[in-house]
Amino acid sequence: MSARDLLVEIGTEELPPKSLKALSSAFTEGVVAALAAAGLKHGPTESFATPRRLGFLIRRLQERQKDQPVTRRGPPVSAAFGADGQPTRAATAFAESCGTSVAALGRVTEAKGEFLHYTGVKPGAATASLLVAMVNESLAKLPIAKRMRWGSGKAEFVRPVHWAVLLFGRDVVPGEVLGLATGRITHGHRFMAPRPITVSSPAGYKKRLATAGKVLASFAERRETIRTRVHALAAAEGLVASTREELLDEVTALTEWPVPLAARFDARYLSLPEEVLIATLEDHQRYFPVREPGGRLSPVFITVANLESRDPAVVRAGNERVVGPRLSDAAFFWEGDRRQPLAARREALGGMTFQAELGSYLQKSERVKALARTLATVTHADPALAVRAAELAKCDLLTGLVGEFPELQGVMGGYFARADGEPAEVAAAMPEQYQPRFAGDVLPQGRVGAALALADKLDTIGGIFAIGQKPSGTRDPFGLRRAALGFLRIVLEQRLDLDLPALIALALEGVRRDLAAVAAARAGAAPRAVPPTIAAEIYDYFMERLRAYHLESGDGTTPEMFEAVLDRRPASPLDFEARLAALVAFLALPDAAALTGANKRIANIQKKSGHAGGGAIDESLFRLPEERALAASLASVAPGVAERLARRDYAAALRQLAQLRPAVDAFFDRVMVMDEDLAVRANRFALLDSVRGLFLEVADLSRLPG
C-alpha cells in the first residue's frame, strides 16, 4: 500500500518553557494514537518543539485505510416477506441501511431460524480526510491548565496561534486548525529570518527551517547542541560547566537558535553562600554556573543567547550588567539578615499565616516541636536538640534572602544557625526538614534532621486532613502526597520503628488545640469539628502511598499481598514491611497455595455460617482422628510461632506454620465442620479459628487469590 510522509506544525506566540516538552510529547502521541485507532500504519516519528512551534514528522504513513469486510444479520425471513412473497418494510429498511437491494441480500440459517444476511465491504477512508480531525482532537486534549482566546475567533489554546502547516507528502491537507486554514507556510527566527518560508515536502522541513529560518526545530538536537557548546566553552577556559538537566530543558525551551557565551561576575560575590549564587544564576537568570576543576564555583558563567549577534561582546556585557545587581541585592540581604539571630525572629512567626484555620507558623512550630520531641526517641536523637531545631525551623522564612529566594528556605536557615553558634546537628536539620523534596531526593542524614522532617510532614498532613482539604484527583496544593511518601521513605530506608497511629493521634491533638485557638480569636467563631474517623483516614492515606511505593518498585508485591497485610493494620510501617516481605517469601513455598486455600475456605465457612469466632477447644468433643491430629499439630507449632512473632521474624513463623499443611489437608478431606451436634460443630470452629488465628498474626491469607 502506498504511503507518504506527514508534517504537522502549529506556529504560536512564545510557549511556556516549562511545559514545552510535555505539550510536544502529548501532541505527537495524541495523533499517533488516533492513527493506530484508525488502523493506519506508519514509520518512525519525530517531534519538533521550539518556543514558537509544536509539530511532528511521521514517515511513510499509509495513504488510506484498508477495506473492511462487513457482515450483518437482518430480520427473520418470516418477518421479511408477506404472504404474497413481497418484501415487508423490515426487509426494505434493512437493505437500505446496508446500501443495497432486498434482492441482493443473502440468507443464513441459524438455530433460531432463517434470517436475511448482508455481506459486503466497507471501503477504507483516505488518510487525508481523517488528518484534520485527528490534529484538532489531539490539540484539544493537551494538558493545558488554562486556555486563552485571541482576536475575534473562538479558538482556544495555551498561546495565540498564527499559522498551521499540514502536509501529506507534497500536498497541503485542506482544513482548519485552531481557527486557521492549513497551508505550507512556516516562519523562522523572529529576528534573524522574519520572512515567511515555504515548505515543499515534510522530509525537507527540518533542514529548510535550519538553513532559511535559523531555527533548530528538534528539541532533542537543540538540547544536545546547547550542552555540547556550553561544556566546550567552559573547557576552553580550563573550567567545568554545570548543566543541570532541568535547567538544560528550560534553556532549550527558551531558544530556537542557541548561541552560548561565557561571561563573568565580580569575584567578590564568591563570598556568598554557593546556593545563593547558583539560585541567582540558574533560577533567576537561566545561566549555567561554571566550576574550577577542584569543584569550587568560578566567577565565570555561561548564558545562551537566542540569536547570533554581530557583536557578542555587547550581549556578554548586557548579561553581566543584569547579574551584577542581582548579586548585589543578595549580598545586601546576606549581610542584613545576619545582624539578627535566627532565634530572635521566632516570635514574629506569629504574624505569618500558615493556613487560615490552622493559624500561624508560630503555632505550627509549637505543634512540630511536640512531635519532634517524641520522634527524637525513634531516630535516637537528643530530644533537646530536636526541640531546638523545631523552634528555629521556620525562622528563616522571615529573612530577606528567603524572601528573595524562596527555594532556599531551610538551606539559609542552616547557614544562619551556624553563624549564630547553634549546635551543628541543629544547623544541619534546617535544610533536612524539607528532605526528600522530590522522588529520588536524598534523605536527612542527621538524627535531629530526621526527627524534624518526620514531625513537619506529619503535622502538615494531620492539619490539612483535619480541615477537610485532603488531596482529590490531581489537586494537592499542600503537597501531601509528597509529604506522606517522604515520611515513609525516611522511616523505611532508615529502619525507624514507630507507632504511626499514636503519632497521628499526637499530631491531631495539637491541631485540635490550634483550631480552637484560632476560632476563639475570631470573636467567638466555633472551631471546626474534626471527625472521629480522621485518624483512620490519615493512616489509610499513608498506606495508599505505601501501596504505590511497593507496586511501582517491582519487588514482587501484588495488590492482594498488600491487602492481606493491611487487613492487620500494623502500627509500624517497618513492621508492615517485615510482614509483606515474609508473605512474598512464604508464597514461594510448595505448601503455600494449599494453606492459602485453606485460609480462604475457613473464612468462607465462617462467613456463610454466621460464626462469630472465638471459643475454646475441647478435646473431649473430638470425634475423628483428623481433629485430634490437627489439634496436636497446632499445639506443636504454636509455641515456636509465638516466639518468632514476638521478635517479628514473620518469615520464620510462616515457614513453621507451613508444617500444618498435612493435618489441615486431612481435616478438610475427612471432617464435616457443620456437624448436626452443635457442640461438636462449635468445637470444630474453635479448632479452625485457632489455625486461622495464627496466620492472621502475620496477614489475612484469605485475601490472596486461589
C-alpha positions, 0 to 999 in steps of 0.5 A: 500500500502506498504511503507518504510522509506527514508534517504537522506544525502549529506556529504560536506566540512564545510557549511556556518553557516549562511545559514545552516538552510535555505539550510536544510529547502529548501532541505527537502521541495524541495523533499517533494514537488516533492513527493506530485507532484508525488502523493506519500504519506508519514509520518512525516519528519525530517531534519538533518543539521550539518556543514558537512551534509544536509539530511532528514528522511521521514517515511513510504513513499509509495513504488510506485505510484498508477495506473492511469486510462487513457482515450483518444479520437482518430480520427473520425471513418470516418477518421479511416477506408477506404472504404474497412473497413481497418484501415487508418494510423490515426487509426494505429498511434493512437493505437500505441501511446496508446500501443495497437491494432486498434482492441482493441480500443473502440468507443464513440459517441459524438455530433460531431460524432463517434470517436475511444476511448482508455481506459486503465491504466497507471501503477504507477512508483516505488518510487525508480526510481523517488528518484534520480531525485527528490534529484538532482532537489531539490539540484539544486534549493537551494538558493545558491548565488554562486556555486563552482566546485571541482576536475575534475567533473562538479558538482556544489554546495555551498561546495565540496561534498564527499559522498551521502547516499540514502536509501529506507528502507534497500536498497541503491537507485542506482544513482548519486548525485552531481557527486557521486554514492549513497551508505550507507556510512556516516562519523562522527566527523572529529576528534573524529570518522574519520572512515567511518560508515555504515548505515543499515536502515534510522530509525537507522541513527540518533542514529548510527551517535550519538553513532559511529560518535559523531555527533548530526545530528538534528539541532533542538536537537543540538540547544536545547542541546547547550542552555540547557548546556550553561544556566546550566553552567552559573547557576552553577556559580550563573550567567545568560547566554545570548543566543541570538537566532541568535547567538544560530543558528550560534553556532549550525551551527558551531558544530556537537558535542557541548561541552560548557565551561565557561571561563573568561576575565580580569575584567578590560575590564568591563570598556568598553562600554557593546556593545563593549564587547558583539560585541567582544564576540558574533560577533567576537568570537561566545561566549555567554556573561554571566550576574550577576543576577542584569543584569550587564555583568560578566567577565565570558563567555561561548564558545562551543567547537566542540569536547570533549577534554581530557583536557578542561582546555587547550581549556578554556585557548586557548579561553581566550588567543584569547579574551584577545587581542581582548579586548585589541585592543578595549580598545586601540581604546576606549581610542584613539578615545576619545582624539578627539571630535566627532565634530572635525572629521566632516570635514574629512567626506569629504574624505569618499565616500558615493556613487560615484555620490552622493559624500561624507558623508560630503555632505550627512550630509549637505543634512540630516541636511536640512531635519532634520531641517524641520522634527524637526517641525513634531516630535516637536523637537528643530530644533537646536538640530536636526541640531546638531545631523545631523552634528555629525551623521556620525562622528563616522564612522571615529573612530577606534572602528567603524572601528573595529566594524562596527555594532556599528556605531551610538551606539559609536557615542552616547557614544562619544557625551556624553563624549564630553558634547553634549546635551543628546537628541543629544547623544541619536539620534546617535544610533536612526538614524539607528532605526528600523534596522530590522522588529520588531526593536524598534523605536527612542524614542527621538524627535531629534532621530526621526527627524534624522532617518526620514531625513537619510532614506529619503535622502538615498532613494531620492539619490539612486532613483535619480541615477537610482539604485532603488531596482529590484527583490531581489537586494537592496544593499542600503537597501531601502526597509528597509529604506522606511518601517522604515520611515513609521513605525516611522511616523505611530506608532508615529502619525507624520503628514507630507507632504511626497511629499514636503519632497521628493521634499526637499530631491531631491533638495539637491541631485540635488545640490550634483550631480552637485557638484560632476560632476563639480569636475570631470573636467567638467563631466555633472551631471546626469539628474534626471527625472521629474517623480522621485518624483512620483516614490519615493512616489509610492515606499513608498506606495508599502511598505505601501501596504505590511505593511497593507496586511501582518498585517491582519487588514482587508485591501484588495488590492482594499481598498488600491487602492481606497485610493491611487487613492487620493494620500494623502500627509500624510501617517497618513492621508492615514491611517485615510482614509483606516481605515474609508473605512474598517469601512464604508464597514461594513455598510448595505448601503455600497455595494449599494453606492459602486455600485453606485460609480462604475456605475457613473464612468462607465457612465462617462467613456463610455460617454466621460464626462469630469466632472465638471459643475454646477447644475441647478435646473431649468433643473430638470425634475423628482422628483428623481433629485430634491430629490437627489439634496436636499439630497446632499445639506443636507449632504454636509455641515456636510461632509465638516466639518468632512473632514476638521478635517479628521474624514473620518469615520464620513463623510462616515457614513453621506454620507451613508444617500444618499443611498435612493435618489441615489437608486431612481435616478438610478431606475427612471432617464435616465442620457443620456437624448436626451436634452443635457442640461438636460443630462449635468445637470444630470452629474453635479448632479452625479459628485457632489455625486461622488465628495464627496466620492472621498474626502475620496477614489475612491469607484469605485475601490472596487469590486461589 
